[in-house]
Amino acid sequence: MSTAELPGAEPAADAAVPLQPQAETPFGRFVQAYVESPLAVFAFVLLVLIVGAAIAAPWLAPQNPYDLAQVSVMDSRLPPGAVSMDGYTFWLGTDGAGRDLWSAILYGLRISLTVGALSGMAALLIGMVVGLFAAYVGGRTENVLMRVVDLQLSIPAVLIALILLAVLGKGLDKIIIALIVAQWAYYARTVRSSALVERRKEYVEAAICLGLSRGRIIFRHILPNCLAPLIVVGTVQTASAIALEATLSFLGVGLPPTEPSLGLLIANGFNYMLSGRYWIAFFPGIALLLTICAINLVGDRLRDVLNPRLAR
């Protein structure tokens, strides 16, 4: 019999001790559930590349397409792969003003993503406050606020934006304001629905009995439990904001030519479609399509991960 087998003998110091599995963090479980979908992973990587290309546009773009000193009218409407008089190759061709389409798309992505992100965040904050306040207060205040939300949701968002831009005029700040007004009701409706469920739970009643302030109950206790649907709606509405801005710019009421977006690039190329110069509108349209699809696919996967019952 060996020494290790004797009664009362202590195990050897170098004996292997089985490792206990570490508890997974909520973020680790979230990432693990998200990467189960290859399509969602591809969409996330594509979105990161698009955002990174937009941020690095001044370094990735061969030229500043809106600097008149770098643009030549002699290079206008060149097909993809054409070589300019200076020996530069336009891989995606040029538009009617002689601007490199690759450079114009990178700069246009910056404007489109900026409009979508800023208008989405501002609309989310406004809608979140309105929805939480309506759900917590209830009564006549809730009825008035929700009737205003219902009234706005009954009107198409593009019509609201068109009316506001007709009053405010063109400009990056103007279109952001118009998109905020057109979108905040979606967030208010979503937050109010989730907050109503939380408002009736025991922990909120206990917080009220303890005499906690209204703001602390709303923002410290109710809001964290409403973030999951808010994140999903935020991603979808960001894609909607980018599409809406492109629509408004295509109609000529969005951004001025000095602040071009993908919608304005498509509008500039639409006039050349019948003449066979498809690339002027085609490549910006592909960039817009990939951006919106990537954001929507990421949002759909977030919905399935944060609320598995909807996935089933």
C-alpha positions, 0 to 999 in steps of 0.5 A: 500500500502506498503512502497516499492510500494510508488512512489519514495521509495527506495528499501530495503537494503536487497532486492535481487539483480539479479546476472549478469552472468559472461562472460566466458573466452576463456579457459572456453569455450575451456574446456566446448567444450572439455568435451562434448566428453566422449571419449576425456575426457577418453583419456585425463585422460588416457594420464595423468595417463600414463605420471604420471606413467612414471615420477614416475617410480623410485617410482612405479616400484618394481625394477630397471630392468636395475640394474644387482644387482636387476635382477636374471637370475633364474627368466627369462621367468616367466609367469604373476603372478609367484612368484620368489625364493625371494617371489616377485610376478611378476604380468606381468611376466618377460622377457628373462633376468629375468626383471620384465615386469611391471617395464620395461614398466614403465621405457620404457615409460619414454624413449618413451615419452621423445623421442616423446616430445623432438623431437616433440618440436624441430621439431615444432620450426624448422618447425614453423620458416621455414613456417612463414619465407617462407609465409611472404617473399614469392617469390623465397625464398618461392619456394626454401624452399617449394621445400625442404619441398616437397622433404622431404615429398615425402620420408617416415619418417622411411627411413630418420631416418634409413639413419641418424641412419646408419650414426650417430649410436645408442643413445638417442640423435642420435634418437632424431636428426633423428626424428627431421630431419624426422618431421620438414617438416610437421610443416613447411607445416602446418604453411606456409598454415595458415600464407599465409591466415594471410599474406593477411589480413588487419592487417598485411598490416597495421603493414607493413605500420606502419613500424613494424619490420619483426620479430615483425610482424611474431611472434607478429601478424601472429604466434598467429593466426597460433597456433590452427592448430600447436597444433593439428599437434603437438599432432599427430606428437608426437604420430607418433614420439613415434611409429617411435621410437618404429619401429626403436628400434624394427628393432635394429637401435634405442636405445641401450639395456642400454636405453630401450624403449617400442619398444625395449621391444617388440623386445626382446619379439618377439623372444619368441612368437613362444615358447608360452611366449606371455607376454614378447611382449604382455604387452609392446605392449599394453602399446605402443598402449594405449599411441599412441591411447590416444595422437591421441584421444586428438589430434582429439578432439583438432582439433574439438574444435579449428576448429568446421568446421572440426568436421561438 
